[in-house]
Amino acid sequence: MIKNTKIAIFKGKKIRKIIYQNEWWFSVVDIIEALTGTDRPRKYWNDLKSKLIKEGYIEVSEKIGQLKLMAPDGKLRETDCSNTETLFRIIQSIPSPKAEPFKRWLAKVGYERVQEIEDPELATKRTRALYKAKGYSDDWIEKRMRGIAIRGELTDEWQKRGVKEQKDYQILTSEISKATFGITPAQYKELKGLKRENLRDHMNDFELIFTMLGERATTEIHKTEDSKGVVKLKQDANDGGDIAGVARKKLEKRLGKAIVPDKNYLQHPEINKKLKVR
């Protein structure tokens, strides 16, 4: 998956990026060129990399990957790329006036994160404000926030009961989804035409409600049966999702229609007036 993109914070400059290890990696030389205005970004980056290594930041160099991106001549060529975390560290090391706004933004984000650690309620308020700014209704936001809390409680239970690998969280989540809606999260996103977007941010009221029911039921089964280990947790996840799935099917039978649309929430007429569909 190779794409060229224009990132807003770089004021229209073309920044190449690629999905690698399930996250975005960005061309370092493109970032350097955008933030410094140099006509020799590769030399600038080589000098900066040497400087960082001399200063003891060896991990920055170690976290740079050689990935194939489309070059100006139309050919795929290996290019130094970094993920978001490493990219932030590199940008903080660039002594350029053009990088200062980005550094101030990073400082602001870091300060807000510290505030949220000290007062978790601030994180909730900011999330609500973000959804509100995107045009979501108050009723939808309430359901989404409740769903986030239920999801957090479930993942906490999984961690306490033996889940360690990220793939196991994905397997358990998929198990609930299959039992609730008859499809995995990946299939669900494909159905809605989503790629990197958050699936739950594109669910309607019923989808959110049945997702919450499946996850809350799974959490309660874990607690009641004091489940341990991925094998047992997976069975619980299937059972919890099945409870929500049975309820969904009964509602669909009564209504005479499916509650899972073949379009995402942002495409619904009532919200599409406020939001530009991605």
N, C-alpha and C positions, 0 to 999 in steps of 0.2 A: 504494500500500500504506500505509494509514493505520491506526494502532493506538493504543489507550490501554494503558498498562502501569504496573505497580508495580515499581520497582527496589528491590532489597533494601537497598542502602546508604542509601536515603532513607526507610526505616522505614515503608513502606506508603503514602507520599504518591504521588498519581497524577501521573506524568510522561508527557506526550504525546511521541511520537516518530514518525519517518517514515523510510522508506528513500529516500535521495536520492543520486544519483551512486554507487550501489552500496555505501553505508554508512549507518549510523544517524545521524540528526540529531535533536537533542532541543530541546524548547521551553525557551528560556532563562528566561522568566518563571516557568515551573513549577518550575525548579531554584531560582530566587531565592526563591520562596515557601516551598519545602520547607526551605531552609537558613537562612532568616532569620525566618520566621514573620510577616513583614510582611503587612498586609492591602491594601497598595498595591504589589504586585510590579512592575507596569509602570513606576511612577514611580521605584522603587528601581533598576530596571535602566537607565532613561534617565539617572539621575544617575551610576550606576556607569560606564556607557559613556562619558559626557562626561569623567569623572575619568580613565579609562584613556587616552582620546585626548589629554588634556592632559599626561599623564605620558609620552607618546610611544609608547604601545602601539596605534598606528593599525591594525596588522595584525589585531588582535582584532575591531575594527569591520568591517574589510574582509572578514573570514571569516564574518560573520553573514549567513545567508540568510533571505529572506522566503518561507516555505513555508506552504501551506494546511493547517491543522489544525482538527479539530473543536472548536468553541467551546462553552461551556456552553449556549447557546441551540440547539445542534444543527446550526448552520450552519458551513460551511468558511470560515475567515477566515485571512488572511495573518498569520503569527506569526514573530517573531525566533527563528531556530533555529541551532544550531551543531553541528559534528561533535564527536567525543570529545576530540580534541586541543585545540580552542579552548575547549570546555566546561571542561576542566581548568584552563586559564589563567584563565578567569572566576572559577571557584570559589576559586582561590588569592587572588583580590583581594577576596573577601567577608569583611569584619571581623565575623564572627558566631560565637559559641560553637558553634552547631550545625554550622558548616562545619569546625571544628577537627578532628574525627575523620577527615573526608574528607581534609583537608590532611596529617594524619599518615600516612594510608594512602598518599597520593601520594608522600610523602617516602620511605616504606618501599619502595614499588615502584621509585622512582628509585634508591635505594641498592642494591637487589638487582640492578637492571639494570647499574649500574656494576661491581658485583662480577662479574657474568656476563661483561662485556666483558674484565675482567682475568683471569678464570678460566672459560672456556667450559664446563668440566665441571660447574660449578654449575647452569647452565641445564638440562643433561641430567638432573641429579639432581632438580631441581625439577619437571621435566616428568614424570619417572617417578613421583614422589611424588603428583603431581596425578592421574595416571591410576589409581594404586593407590587413592587416596582415593575415586575415583568407582566403584571396584569391579571394575575390569578385572583379569584374571588375569595372573600374571607372564609366562606364555608369550606372551599377546597383547601385552603391553607390550614384550617383547623384539622382536617382529616390527614393532610400530609404530615403535619407536625406530630400528630398522635401516632401515625405510622412509623415515623422516625424513632419515637420513644419505644414503641413495641419492638421494632427491629433491634434497637440497641440492647434491650433486655434479653432478647433471644440470643444474640451473638455473645453476650456476657455469659449466658448459660452454657453455650457451646464451648467457650474457652475454659470454663470451670470444669467441664465434664470430659475434657480430653482432646478437643480439637486444637491442632497446632498449625497445620499447613493451610495456606490460602486456598488450595484446590479443594480441601475438605469443606470449607465454608461454601464454596461454589457448588459442590455436590449436594450439600444439604439444602441450600437455597433452591437449587434446581428440583430437588425431590418435592419440596412444598409446592412449587409452581406447577409441576406436572400434575400433581394430585388435585390442585385447586382449579387450574385452567386447562389442563390437558396438553400444555406445551411448556418447554423449557424457557428460561429468560432470554436465551439467544434467539429462539424461534419467535418469541413474543416481540422482541425488538425488530426482527425481520418483518413480522406481520405489520408493525406500525411504521415501517420505513425509517427506523432509527439506526444510527451507527455508534458514535461515541457518547450520545446523550444519555442522561439518566432515565431509565425506563419508567420509574415511578413518577417522575415529573411529567409524564405524558399519559398518565392513567386518569380515567374519569372517576366519579364518585364510587360507583359500584366496584370497579376494579380495585380501588384503594381499600374499600371496606372488606372485600373478600380476601385481599392480601393480608390485611391486619388479622382477620379471623383465623386464617391458616397459620400465621406465625404465632399469634397469641395462644392458640390451641396447642401448638407444638411445644411452646415454653411450659405450659401447664402440665402437659404429659411428662416432659422431662422431670419436672419437680415432683410430681405425684409418684412416678415410678423410680425416682432417683437414678435415672439412666446414666450410663457411663460408656465411653468408647464410641467411635464413629459408626460402627455397625448398628448398635442399638439406637443411636441418635438418628441414623438414617431411617430406620423403621418408624421411629416416632415422628419424623418429619413427614413421612408418607401418610401416617395416620392423621396428623394434624391438618395437613393439606386436604386430605380426603373429607374431613368434616366440613371444611369450607367449600370443597367441590360439590358435595351433596347439596348444600344450601344453595349454591349457585345454580345447579341444574334444576332445583325445584322452582326457583324464581324464574328462570328462563322458560320453564314449562308453563308457568302461570301467565307470564307476560307474552308468551308466544314469539319471543325473539332472543337473540344472544345479547349478553350484556358486555361482551368484549368486542368493540368495534374494530374494523380493519383500518382505522386511522387513529392517530394519536390525539391526545387531549387538546393540544394547541391548534388542531385543525377544526375543532368544534366551533360553529358559528358564533356562540356567545362569547368566546374568548379570542377568536381569530381577529376580531375587530380591534383588539388592543395589542395583539402580538403578531409579529412577522414570523410566519412559519419557517423554520430552519430546514 
